[in-house]
Amino acid sequence: FDDVETITICLNPGLESLRLDHAAMGFERKWSNSQVDALVGKLSQLSHLVSLSLSDIPITDTHVRRLLPRFNDQLKCLHLCGNYGYGNPRCPLTDDGVKAIAEYCPSILTVDVDYQDKVGFPGILALVQNCPNLLEIGACGTSLGVEDVSSILRVPNELLNLSFGEIGHSHSSTEKVSLQNAVMSTNGRVVICTMRGLMNTNLPPEHKANQDDSMSKIELAFKQQRDPMLCNKWES
């Protein structure tokens, strides 16, 4: 796109779902700070948004704190994935920004901060502690580790799906046991995914039934997010 106005000129104030993933500016396909400021200013006028996806746009903590209060806790799905690569300047979000999501969007259902490498345990923990309806967290490529995940899942929650880990990383047998115990602490409800795919867990039958039920809900949500008539993929 040549400028922010080109992106936003057709946006209806009543819009409920918006996906701008990988939108790029100019010949060099880079966003300046002033361009992101202008985009956030435009988006803050869309007070009816239920689902917003701004992956690979360098949204900062300041932008999050400026934007989210405008939605009056109506937002259900928020995707702020970064750009893959440690220390990438296009991944400026930190734990403070994730804590702002927890503060302004306590009714949110999905938060995806994959590849935001400055995000870690404090931010994700704040989400789980302050968003009682949260169902899905995407945290691949963040600094979230196995012990962090174990601690997070022992906090009372309604999570169905948590993704984390780094490309190419293989968990040790000790780490796998720790993760399995963490899943069992939720009675098998939480499905854990890593960069290698779905984590296999050896669960007792009653916990396995809960895991299968969660997988059914996750698969339905994945299918429904492609439906242009649905703004909230978790609607049953």
For each residue, the residues with C-beta under 8 A, 3 or more apart:
1: 4 6 7 23 24 25 26
2: 6 25 26
3: 6 7 25 35
4: 1 7 8 25 35 38 39 42
5: 8 9
6: 1 2 3 9
7: 1 3 4 20 23 39 42
8: 4 5 11 39 42 43
9: 5 6
10:
11: 8 15 18 42 46
12: 15
13: 45 46 47 48
14: 48
15: 11 12 18 46 48 49
16: 48 49 50 51 231
17: 49 50 51 52 231
18: 11 15 43 46 49 51 52 53
19: 51 52 53 79
20: 7 23 53 54 57
21: 53 54 55 56 79 81
22: 55 56
23: 1 7 20 56 57
24: 1 29 30 31
25: 1 2 3 4 28 29 30 31 32 35
26: 1 2 29 30
27:
28: 25
29: 24 25 26
30: 24 25 26
31: 24 25 35 36 57 58 90
32: 25 35 36
33: 36 37
34: 37 38
35: 3 4 25 31 32 38 39
36: 31 32 33 39 40 57 58 59 60 63
37: 33 34 40 41 63
38: 4 34 35 41 42
39: 4 7 8 35 36 42 43 57
40: 36 37 43 44 59 63 66 67
41: 37 38 44 45
42: 4 7 8 11 38 39 45 46
43: 8 18 39 40 46 49 52 67
44: 40 41 66 67 70
45: 13 41 42 70
46: 11 13 15 18 42 43 49 70
47: 13 70 71 72 74
48: 13 14 15 16 74
49: 15 16 17 18 43 46 52 71 74 75
50: 16 17 74 75 76 77 231 232
51: 16 17 18 19 75 76 77 78 231 232 233
52: 17 18 19 43 49 75 77 78 79
53: 18 19 20 21 77 78 79
54: 20 21 57 59 79 80
55: 21 22 79 80 81 82 112 114
56: 21 22 23 81 82 83 90
57: 20 23 31 36 39 54
58: 31 36 89 90 91 92
59: 36 40 54 63 64 80 92 93 97
60: 36 63 64 92 93 97
61: 64 65 92 93 94 96 97 100
62: 65 66
63: 36 37 40 59 60 66 67 97
64: 59 60 61 67 68 80 93 97 100 101
65: 61 62 68 69 97 100 104
66: 40 44 62 63 69
67: 40 43 44 63 64 70 71
68: 64 65 71 75 100 101 104 105
69: 65 66 72 104
70: 44 45 46 47 67
71: 47 49 67 68 74 75 104 105
72: 47 69
73: 104 105 106 107
74: 47 48 49 50 71 107
75: 49 50 51 52 68 71 78 105 107 108
76: 50 51 107 108 109 110 231 232 234
77: 50 51 52 53 108 109 110 225 232 233 234
78: 51 52 53 75 101 105 108 110 111 112
79: 19 21 52 53 54 55 110 112 138
80: 54 55 59 64 93 97 111 112 113 116
81: 21 55 56 112 113 114 115 116 138
82: 55 56 88 90 91 93 113 114 115 116 117 141
83: 56 88 90 91 115
84: 88 115 141 167
85: 88 91 115
86: 117
87: 117
88: 82 83 84 85 91 115 117
89: 58 92
90: 31 56 58 82 83
91: 58 82 83 85 88 115 116 117 118
92: 58 59 60 61 89 118
93: 59 60 61 64 80 82 97 98 113 116 118 119
94: 61 97 98 116 118 119 123
95: 98 99 118 119 120 121 122 123 126
96: 61 99 100 123
97: 59 60 61 63 64 65 80 93 94 100 101 119 123
98: 93 94 95 101 102 111 113 119 123 124 126 127
99: 95 96 102 103 122 123 126
100: 61 64 65 68 96 97 103 104
101: 64 68 78 97 98 104 105 108 111 127 131
102: 98 99 105 106 123 126 127 129 130 131
103: 99 100 106 130
104: 65 68 69 71 73 100 101
105: 68 71 73 75 78 101 102 108 131
106: 73 102 103 130 131 132
107: 73 74 75 76 131 133
108: 75 76 77 78 101 105 111 131 133 134
109: 76 77 133 134 135 136 232 234
110: 76 77 78 79 134 135 136 137 138 233 234
111: 78 80 98 101 108 127 131 134 136 137 138
112: 55 78 79 80 81 136 137 138
113: 80 81 82 93 98 116 119 123 138 139 142
114: 55 81 82 138 139 140 141 142 163
115: 81 82 83 84 85 88 91 140 141 142
116: 80 81 82 91 93 94 113 119 141 142
117: 82 86 87 88 91 141 142 143
118: 91 92 93 94 95 143
119: 93 94 95 97 98 113 116 123 124 139 142 143 144
120: 95 123 124 142 143 144 148
121: 95 124 125 143 144 145 148 151 152
122: 95 99 125 126
123: 94 95 96 97 98 99 102 113 119 120 126 127
124: 98 119 120 121 127 128 137 139 142 144 148 152
125: 121 122 128 129 148 151 152 155
126: 95 98 99 102 122 123 129 130
127: 98 101 102 111 123 124 130 131 134 137
128: 124 125 131 134 137 152 155 157 159
129: 102 125 126 155
130: 102 103 106 126 127
131: 101 102 105 106 107 108 111 127 128 134
132: 106 157 158
133: 107 108 109 158
134: 108 109 110 111 127 128 131 137 157 158 159
135: 109 110 158 159 160 161 217 221 234
136: 109 110 111 112 159 160 161 162 218 221
137: 110 111 112 124 127 128 134 159 161 162 163
138: 79 81 110 111 112 113 114 163
139: 113 114 119 124 142 144 162 163 164
140: 114 115 163 164 165 166 193 194 195
141: 82 84 114 115 116 117 166 167 195
142: 113 114 115 116 117 119 120 124 139 164
143: 117 118 119 120 121
144: 119 120 121 124 139 148 149 164
145: 121 148 149 164
146: 149 150 171 175 178 179
147: 150 151 178
148: 120 121 124 125 144 145 151 152 164
149: 144 145 146 152 153 162 164 179 182 192
150: 146 147 153 154 178 179 181 182
151: 121 125 147 148 154 155
152: 121 124 125 128 148 149 155 157 162
153: 149 150 157 159 162 182 183 185 186 190
154: 150 151 182 185
155: 125 128 129 151 152
156:
157: 128 132 134 152 153 186 190
158: 132 133 134 135
159: 128 134 135 136 137 153 162 186 189 190
160: 135 136 189 190 191 214 217 218
161: 135 136 137 190 191 192 193 214 218
162: 136 137 139 149 152 153 159 190 191 192 193
163: 114 137 138 139 140 192 193 194
164: 139 140 142 144 145 148 149 192 193 194
165: 140 169 171 194 195 196
166: 140 141 169 195
167: 84 141 195
168: 195
169: 165 166 194 195 196
170: 196
171: 146 165 175 176 179 194
172: 175 176
173: 176 177
174: 177 178
175: 146 171 172 178 179
176: 171 172 173 179 180 199
177: 173 174 180 181
178: 146 147 150 174 175 181 182
179: 146 149 150 171 175 176 182 183 192 199 201
180: 176 177 183 184 201 202 203
181: 150 177 178 184 185
182: 149 150 153 154 178 179 185 186 190 192
183: 153 179 180 186 188 190 192 199 201 203 207 211
184: 180 181 187 188 201 203 207
185: 153 154 181 182
186: 153 157 159 182 183 189 190 210
187: 184 206 207 210
188: 183 184 201 203 204 206 207 208 209 210 211 214
189: 159 160 186 210 211 213 214
190: 153 157 159 160 161 162 182 183 186 214
191: 160 161 162 198 199 211 214 215 218
192: 149 161 162 163 164 179 182 183 198 199 201
193: 140 161 162 163 164 197 198 199
194: 140 163 164 165 169 171 197 199
195: 140 141 165 166 167 168 169
196: 165 169 170
197: 193 194
198: 191 192 193
199: 176 179 183 191 192 193 194
200:
201: 179 180 183 184 188 192 211
202: 180
203: 180 183 184 188 207 208 211
204: 188 207 208
205: 208 209
206: 187 188 209 210
207: 183 184 187 188 203 204 210 211
208: 188 203 204 205 211 212
209: 188 205 206 212 213
210: 186 187 188 189 206 207 213 214
211: 183 188 189 191 201 203 207 208 214 215
212: 208 209 215 216
213: 189 209 210 216 217
214: 160 161 188 189 190 191 210 211 217 218
215: 191 211 212 218 219
216: 212 213 219 220
217: 135 160 213 214 220 221 234
218: 136 160 161 191 214 215 221 222
219: 215 216 222 223
220: 216 217 223 224 236
221: 135 136 217 218 224 225 233 234
222: 218 219 225 233
223: 219 220 226 227
224: 220 221 227 230 233 234 235
225: 77 221 222 230 233
226: 223
227: 223 224 230 233
228:
229:
230: 224 225 227 233 235
231: 16 17 50 51 76
232: 50 51 76 77 109 235
233: 51 77 110 221 222 224 225 227 230
234: 76 77 109 110 135 217 221 224
235: 224 230 232
236: 220
